[in-house]
Amino acid sequence: MQTISDLNTPERILLGPGPSMVPSRVLQAMAHPLIGHLDPKFIELMKEVQELLRYVFQTKNQMTLPISGTGSAGMESTIANFIEPGDAILIGVKGYFGERLCDMADRYGAVVYRLDKPWGEVFYPEEIDAALRKQPVKVVALIHAETSTGALTPLEGMAGIVHKHGALLLIDCVTSLGGIPMKIDEWDIDIAYSATQKCLSCPPGLGPITVGPRAREALHRRKTKVANWYLDLTMIEHYWGDERTYHHTAPISMNFAIREALRLVQEEGLEARYLRHLANSELLWDGLQDLGLRLIVPLEYRLPSLTTVAVPEGVNEVEVRKRLLDEYNIEIAGGLGAFKCKVWRIGLMGYSSRRENVVLLISALSRLLR
């Protein structure tokens, strides 16, 4: 058998759609000695993680916790728990991750109604209202920050429309939580999920979720068991609740990491963090346009944490990304789905959202595209 050498990964400048760069304090937290997942010290840590997550989600929801799995596990947990076979769900599809929600809902036996718009556009409350007048559903699912397109759907007023029609509002805030305002209680959102590796600048491995009272009641009124045992919130809530009833072995080191990452968010303050993300993104947008590059999403609903840039005619987008990585140690990403080979996706999330990273990227692109 071949001898495997020591691990020696490069320290990249991660400016893609995730993962983002991770602060040293978070990496150091992961190196702490392991303790048991029912150890009193870990139970104390769980409470701290929940309280910090409530701060970032801007909610008082009791059921606020990190799912043991990546952001896709957080996504699937919401579908698995709030959809029973035959339930109707309306999903706004304007990018890759709306498509993924449709796939998941179909697998759990939902009657899926799609509301489609061109990639890069957003949904407005009146459009959701019109769709629900035609077809009542149990859940309306929308992507707040679509990572595949860089479009930010406004959520103010959305819940009022959804609740008027007797439905629950489910929001994907994977690429917005911790970098863009996400006001769960103020906007009356019933269910939301996210991921650790975007604006929270924590390694991938946990899927933060929050569930409001209206949705929690619906969960407990289910007629059938949740089809996914591992993601069953009716059991997980007891592990993360006062009972601390064993359900699974939580990823100890990842919970160390998210605790530290959320502490960094709290220390900076949400408003200051939002302003930092916006200021650095505006610097990026100006620099890209100075290079003659076209930004896909109009300014009024452009996502500060993820920017899509049209690849110029005649430019090999893969070659540019390869040279950025090889010559400048910078990672950006290409497009997904309908945007494949047509766009670059540039992320400025969490610890990656720094002025020096923007200046370096613009300089490197200027040289490569020249």
N, C-alpha and C positions, 0 to 999 in steps of 0.2 A: 504493500500500500504506500502511496505517495506521502511523504512527510509534509504536513501542513505548517506553514510558517506562522509567526506571530501576526495577530491582527494589526493592520497598518492602514487605516482609512484616511484619506485626505480631509483636511478641514475646509470644506467647501463654503462659498458664499451662496447660500440658498435663497434664490429670488424667483422660485417657481411657485406653483399653486399649493405647495406643501410637500414635505414638512418644512417648517421655517427653522431658522437657526435657534439654538437652545442656549440660554445663559449658563455660565459656569455654575452658578448657585443651584440651578435645577439638576445639572449633571452630578454635582457633589451630593445633593440630597439622595439621588438614586444609589449612591455608593454606601449609604448608611447600612449597618448590619441588619439582617432580616430579623423580624419578630413574627410571632404567630398571628394569624388573621383573626383570632379571637382573644388575643392578648389585651389586657386592659389598656395598655399604651396605644395599641392600634385602634381600639374602639374610641379612645379619646381623639385620635387623629381623624377618624372617620367623621366625627362631629364637626371638627374644624374644617375639613374639606367641604362638607355640606354647607356650612355657614358661609364660606368663601364663595362657593358656587352660587348661593342665593344672592350674594352681593353682585357678582358679575352678571347673572341673569336679571338682576333688579326685580326680585320676587320674594315673597314670604312663603311660597309653596313648601309644604312639609315634604312632599315627595320630590326632592331635588337631590340627585346623586350621580356618580359616574358609573355607567355600565362598564363591566369588565370586558372590554373589546374595543376595537377601533370605532371611528365615527360611523362606519357602515353598520356596526352592531347597534349603535345608538339609533340609527335610522330604522333598522329592522325591528328593534324592540318596540318602537312606537306603532308600527304597522301590526306586529304580532299581537299586541295587547289591546288595541282599540278597534281591530277589525275581526269580525266573525264571518264564517262562510255565509254569503248572501248579502252582507252589508254593502251599501253603496258608498263610494268615495269619489269625490271630485278632485282631480290632480291637475294643477297648473303646470303645463309642460312648455318650457321656453329654453331648454338646454338639456345637457346630459343627465343631470341628477333628477330632474323631473321624470325622465324616462326610467331611471332606476327605481323610483318610487312606484311607478306603474307596474314594473316587473314584480316587485316585492308584493304589492297589494294583490295582484293576480294570483300569485303563488299561495296566498292565504285565503283564496276563495272569494275575494271581494268582487262586486260588480263595479268595474272601473269606468268612470266617465272622465275623459280627457278634455281639458280646455287648452288648445294649442295656440301658440303665438310664435312668430319667427324668432330664431335664436338671437339673443342680444336685446330683446324687448322685455317689458315688465308687465305685470298685471295691476289693475286698479280696482277699487271696491265695486264700482258700477258694473264692471265686467263679471265679477263673481256674483253679484246680485242678479244679473240677467241670466246667468247659467243656472242658478239655484231656483229661479222662477220656473224654469223648464223642467228641472229634475231635482227632487229632494234627495239629500244624502245624509249619511251619519257623520262623515268627516270631510273637511276641505283641507287639502295639503298643498302648501306653497313653499317654494324655495326663496328665502329672504335674499341671500347672496349667492347667485349662481356661479360656481367656480369655473364652469366651462365657458362662460361668456363674459363675466365681469359686470353683470347687470344687477342692480340693487332694487328689489321690489319694495315700494313704500308700504308700511303696515298700519299706519295710523288710519283708523276707521274701518279696517278690514274685519275685525272681530265683531263689530256691531252688525254688519251685514250678515255674517255667517251665523251668528246667534239668533238673529231675527228669523232665520229659516230653520232653527232648531238643530244646527250642526255644530260640531267641534272644530276648532281651528288648530291645525298641526303645522308647525313651522320648522323648516331646516335652516338653522343658523350656524352651520359648520364653519363658514368663512367669514362670519361677522362677529361672533361672540368674542368680546374682549378687544375689538378693534373699531367697532361701529356701534352706535347706540342700539341696544336690545332691551326694551322695557316691557318685560313679560306682564307685570301687574298693570301698569298704566295702559298698555295696549290690549289688556284682557285676553291674552293668548292662552289657550288651553293646554297645549302640549308643544314642547320644543326640544330639539336635540342638537348636539354639536360634536366637536372633536377636539382633542388636546393639541394637535400638531399645527394648527393654523395661527390665529392671532394670540392664543394663549402661550405659544412658544414652549411647548412641552413635547417630549417624544410621543409618537403615535402609540396608542394602546388603551385609551379610555374614551368612552362616549358619554359626556355629560348630558343629562336630560332633566327636564322639569315638567311636572304634571300638576295642573291646577285642580281646584275642588270639583268643578263641573266634569272634567275628564275622569277624575278619580272615582266619582260616583258611577259613571258609565262603565268603568273597569270592573267595579264590584257588582254591577248588574248583569254581567255577561251570563249567557245561558250555557256556554260551552267552556271547557278548559282552554287556556292559552295554548296554542299548538306548538309553541317553542318552549321547551322546559327551561333551558338555560336563561332565556330572556323574559321569563314569566314574572312580571312586576308584582303579582299578588303574593309571590314568595320572596322576591328580592326586597320588597318594602319592609318585610319583617327582619331581614338581615341588616338593612340600613336604618331600621326604626329602633324604638326603645328596647324591643325584645332581643335584638341581635341574634336571631335564630339562624343557625348555620344553613347556608344554601350552597355556596361554592367557596373555593379558596381564592380570595381576592388577590390581584397582582400587587403585592406589598410595595415593591420598589416603585411601581408606577404611581401608587398613591402618595408615596414620599415626594415624587416628582411633581405631581399636580398640586400638592399642598404648597410647595415652594413657588411654583409658577403663578399660582393664584395670589400668594403673598406679594409677589412682585407687582401684579396688577393692582392690588390694594394700595401698595406703597406709592405707586405712580399716581393713582387716582383715575377713575374712569374718564372723566371729562378731559383731563390732560392727555390721557392715552388716545382718546378719539381725535383730539386736535393734532397730536403727533402723527397719527396715521394719515390724516387728511393733508397736513402740510407737506409731508414727504411725498405723498402721491401727486400733489399739485406740482411739486418740483419735477417729478418724473414725467408727468403729462407735458409740461412745458418743454422739457428736454427732448422728448420723443418728437413733438411737433416741430421743434427747431431743426430736427434731422429730416424733416419732410415726411415723417411717418404718420399714417392715419390711425386714429383710435376708433375702435369699433362702436363703443357704446357712447351715446350722447352724454354731455356733462351732467345733465339734470338727474340722471339715474346711473351714473358711473360709480362703480364699487371702489372705494379707496384702497382696499386690501388686495385687489386682483385686477390687473389691467390687461385687456386684450388689444393687441396691435396687429393691424393688417400687414401681412408679409408683402413687401414691394414686388411688383411685376419683375420677373426674371431672376429673383433672388432665391437661392436654395436654402429654405428655412432650416433644414436639418443640418446643413453644413455650418451655418451661422451659429447654431446652438452648440455644435461640436467644438468649434473654434473658441467660443466663449468659455467652454469648460476646459479645453486643453491649454489655451493661452492665457486666460484670465482667471481661471478657477471659479467661474460664475455659472450657476445653473439657472436657466429659465426653461420653460416647457413649450411644446407645440400644442396644437389644438386637438380637441376630441370631437368625435361624431361629425356633425355638419361642418365644423370648423377645422377638421383635420387638414394639415398642410396649408391652411389659409391664414392662420394667426400664430403669434407668439403670446404666451400667457406669462405675465410678469407679476410676481407676488411681493408685496411689501407688508408682511404680517408680523406682528409682535416684535421680537428682537431683531428680525431682518429689516424692519422699517426704520432705517437710519439714513441720514443725509449722505454720509460717506459712501454707502452702498449705491445710492442713486447716482452720485457723481461718477463713480467708477464704472457703472453699467453704461451710462450715456457716453462716456469717453470711449469705452471698448466698442460699443456699437458704431460710434462715429468712425472709428478706424476700420472696422470690419466692413461696413457698408460703403466706405469710400472706394 
